[in-house]
Amino acid sequence: MPEPFKNLLNATVVRDMASRLEKAWPDFHSKKFERIALAGLDELEMKARAMHITTALEATLPADFLVTCDILQSAIKSGLARWALWPVGEYVARRGQAVPERAFEVLHTLTQGFTAEWAIRPFILQHPALTFATLAHWVNDPSPHVRRLVSEGSRPRLPWGMQLKSLIADPSPTLPLLEALMDDESDYVRKSVANHLNDIAKDHPHLVADWLAKHLPDASRERRALLRHASRSLIKRGDKRVLDAFGQGAKFHGEAAFSIAPERIALGDAITLDIRLKPAGKKEQSLVIDYAIHHVKANGSTAPKVFKGWTLALPPAESRDLRKTHTIRPITTRRYFSGTHRVELLVNGRVEAEVSFYLRC
């Protein structure tokens, strides 16, 4: 069994932090830091561990934040890196709001060795004008880590980060940043831009459809891949404008046979979906093929969840067989209930066939 993710922040990391901070500032109370940071650490989950270690930093670093900034930057430049920098970033976010310009300098240094995507978010809330001016400057930074921070740190719905409700309501402040980074030379940066646009699509699908209309024509291979990834949620939802933009909005011409086996399973078992597409007409068809499982809820109603299937070009007069195995296993984000689950076959966003299976929990 793989090591739990939370163990990336462990006693060894804490002791290494203490050693490096003491080298950067000989008066650092390393033993006190270790005692506070290690107390109860093993019982905590990942994010809680980072916050707990931050509290230990607050108890042992100088009260003068400007002095602490020098210590932290010195420790980072001498090797303090990776997951140890999550609590350091949180410390800067907590203590640096009164002097954001100096805090940004530390985050700029920090993101070379980890990421400041969570730490920058409180500054967006407290100092939006200054923060966005800083991010606009950073889009031209030589470091891809800093350029990625511009996009990732301002994502409206960043995993593990606080939601930026103002940007969920109005993402327009980030759009110039994304446009500047869309053709970045680094795939690492471009992937963040795609994820950011996908966040926006969840609340403002028309903005992403407009973005495609502007930026997809004559796009390079790299930009097209970015835009495809940015559109993944809207493609799964069958958004007509988005599918049309990629030439996959037309109704499927032909017959679609859809079957499932077995028709009764227990939680933890798998179903196999078999599809046969028999095209009609004399033109090749560009198809996005997904499937939606209507999961039974506690009250007996159902809610659909779309799963990715295939993207293909189907020549005329050429039938295509497709198969997919889908395991219904317990996950933390969904509770399963016994009952009949409908499964819809979606071709270019339209329901072409339907089957069902009974799940016993």
N, C-alpha and C positions, 0 to 999 in steps of 0.2 A: 504494500500500500504506500502511495507517495506521502512524503512528509507534509503535514498540514501547512497551508500557506501562511498561517499566523506565526509560525515558528521562524519566519524570516526576521522577525524582531524578537530576539532572545537574549539570554544572559551574556553570551559572548559578544553580541553587538553592543550591549550596554557597557560592558567593561572596556571594549575598544573605544567607545565614545568617551568614556571617562579618561582614558589614557591620552587620547589626542587633544581633548580640551585642556587637560593639565599641562601638556607640552605648549599649547598656545597661550595659556595663562597659568603660571606656576601657583597662583593663589587659589585655583579652582579646588573646591572641596570634593574630590573624586569619590571618597568613601561615602560621604553623605549622599551624593548623587546616586551611587550604586545602591545604597540601602533603600532610598525612596523608589527608585526606578524598578528594582527587582521585587519589591514587596507586592505580592499578589499578581505579578505579571503573567505567570503561566495560566492563570484562570481566565484571562481576558482574550477576546477575539482580536483580529488584526488591527482594525481601526482604533479600538479601545486601547490597545497596547501603545500605539503611537501617541494618543492623547495622554496616557499615563506617563510616558517618558517625558513628554513636554512639560508636565507638571513638575517633574524632577528637575528639569532644566530651569524652570522659573524659580525653584527654591534654591538654586546653587550658583546661577550666573549673576553678574553684577546688576544692581538695580538700574544703573545708567545704561539705557539701551544702546546709545552710541558707542560706549565702551565695549558692550557685548558684541556689537556688529563686527568690530575689529577682531575680536577673539574668534568668532564663528568663521569669518572669512579666512583667517589664518589656519584654523583647523581644517577647513575644507581644502584649502590649497596644499596642505601637508598630508592629505589622504583620507579625511573623513568623507565617506561616500555611501552610495547605495541606500539601503533602507534606513540607515541611521539618520539620513537627512529628512525623512518624513517628519519626525518630531521637531527637527530644527526649523523646517519651514513653518510648521504650526506655531512654534515659538515666535517667529518673526511676524506672523499674521496676528498673533495676540498682542504682542508688545510694540509693534512698529507703527500703529495707526497714527500716532502723534507726529512721526517723522517719516512719512511714506517714501520720500525721495531716497533716503538712506536705506530704508527697508528694501526698496527695489534693487539697489546695488547688491545687497546680500542675496536676494532671490536670483539675480542674474548670475552670480557666482555659483549658487547652490544648484541651479538647473543644469550646470555642466556635468554634475556627478549623479543626479537623480532626476527629480522633476519638482517644479514649484506650482504645478497645475492646481493643487488644492489651496496652497497658501496665497495665491494671487486673488482668489475670489472675494475674501472679505474687503480687500482694497477696492475692487470693482463696486462693491456696495457702499463703502464709506467715502471713497474719493473717485467717483466715476470719471470726471473730466481729466484729472491728472493721470489716472490709470490708463485710460484709452489713448491719451497722448503718448504715454510711455510705450504702450503696445504698438502704436503706429510707428514709433521710432525703431522698435525691435524687429519689425518685419524685414529690415535690411541688415540684421545682425549677422556677422560671419558664422555664428554657431547655429547649426540646425536645431539644437536643443532649445535655444532661445526662441527661434522662429516658431518651432512647434508649440512652445509655451503660449505664444500669442493666440493661437487657435484653440488649443486644448484647455487652457485656463479660462477662456471666456465662453466655453460651451454652455448652453443654457441648462442642460441636464447631465452634467458630468458624473459618471459613476464614482461613488465614494465622496463626492464633493457636494457642498450645499447647492441647492437649486438657486439659480439666479432668476427670480421671478420677474424682475423688470425686463430681462432679456427674453424670457419665455413669452411675455406679453408683446414685446417689441424688439425683435432682433436686429433692427436696422443699424445700431452702433457697431456691430461686428462685421457687417457685410463688406465694407471697404477693406477690412483686414483680410478677410477670406479671399477677396478678389486679388489682393496683392500677393497672396501665398498660393493661389490655385495652381500656378505653373512652377512652383518651387522645384529646384533641382533635386531635392531630397524626397524620396518616397515616404520616409518617416513623417515629414511635414505634410505632404499631400494626403496621407491617410487620415491625419488629424482633421484636415479641412473637410474631407468627405464625411467623417463622423460628426463634425460640427453641423454641416448642412443636413445630415440625417436627423439630428436633434431638432433643427428648425422645421423640418418637414412634418414632424409629429404635431406641431401646433399651427403651422402656416404652410400647408402644402402648395398653395398658389405661389408663394415666394420661390420655392424650389422649382416649380414648373416654369416660372418666369426666368429663373436662373438658367435652366436648360435651354430655353428658347434663345437666350442671349449668347450662351457660352458653348453649346454643343455643336452648332454648325461649324464645319472646318476645324474641329478640335483635333489636337494631336492625340496619338495613341495613349499617352500618359494622362492627358486631361480627360479623355473619354472614359478611361478606367476609373478615374476619380469620380466623375459625374455618375457613372453607373453605380459605384459603391454608395455615393451620397443619396441615390434614389431608391435604395433597396427596400426601405419600408413602404414607399409609395408604390413600387412595383408589386410588392406582395399584396397591397391593398387594391390593386387593379386600377390605379389612378389613370384615367384615359389620356390626359394631357401628357403625362410622363411616358406611358407606353407608346403613345404616338410619336413622341420625340425620338425614341429609339427604334422606330419603325416596327413596333410590336403591339400596336393598338387595334389592328384589324380583327374582326371575328374569324375564328377558325372555320375554314370551309372543308367539310368532310365529316367523318364519323369518329366518335371517341367511345371505345369500349373500356369499362372500368370495373375491376373486381377486387375483392379483398379476401384474405384467408389468414388465420381462421376467422370465423364470424363471432366466436365467443372466446374471450381471454380473461386471465386474471392479471391484477396489477403486477408489473414486472415482466410480463410476457411481451411478445412482439407481434405486429401484424405485417403482412406483406401486401403491398399495393401493386397490382399489375394493370398496365395501361397499353392499349393498342390504338394508335392514331392512323386512320386511313384517310388520306387527303383526297379532295376533289378539286377539279379545276386544272389549269395548265401552268400555274405560276408557283414558284417556290414561296413557302410561307415561313416568316420569322416568328417563332413562338416562345413565349414564357409560360412554363407549365409548373404550377404549384398545387398544393392541396390544403384544404382547410378542415381541421377536425373541430367539430362542435362539442366541446367538453361539457359534460353534465355538471350543473352546479348543485349546491345544497338544497335549494328550493325546487329542484326538478327542471328548471329552465336550462338552456344551453348558451354557451358563449364561444364564438369561433376563434381559433388560433391558426394563422396561416403559416405553413412550413414551406421552405424552399425546395423546389424540385429540379427542373432542367431548363436550360435555354438552348434552343437548337434551331437550325434551318432545315425545314422539311421539304424536300424536292417533290414535285408532282408525281403522282402514280407510284409513290414509294411509301409503303406502310412502315411504321416504326413501333417497336415494342420497348416499353420502359418498365423497370421494376424498382421498387423502393421498399426497404424494410424499416419500420418505425417501431421503436420500443416504447412502451408506456411504463416508464419507471418513475418512482417517487422523486420529486425535486422540491427544493425549498420554496420556489416561487409559485407553486400551484398545488392545490389539494384536489385529489381525484375522488369522484363519487360513482357508485355503481349506476349503470343504466345504459341505454342505447345511445351511442355516439355516431352522429352522421359525419360522413367524410365527403367533401365536395372536390371534384376535379376542376381546377381553374386553368383555363387556357386563355392567355392574353387578358386576364382579369375577369373572364366570364365563366360562369358555371356551365360545364359541358356534360357532366355526369355526376352521379351520386351513389354512394354505397353506405353501409353502416356496419358496426360491430357492437357487441354487448361486452361491457367491461364489468368485471366483478371485483370489488375492492375488499 
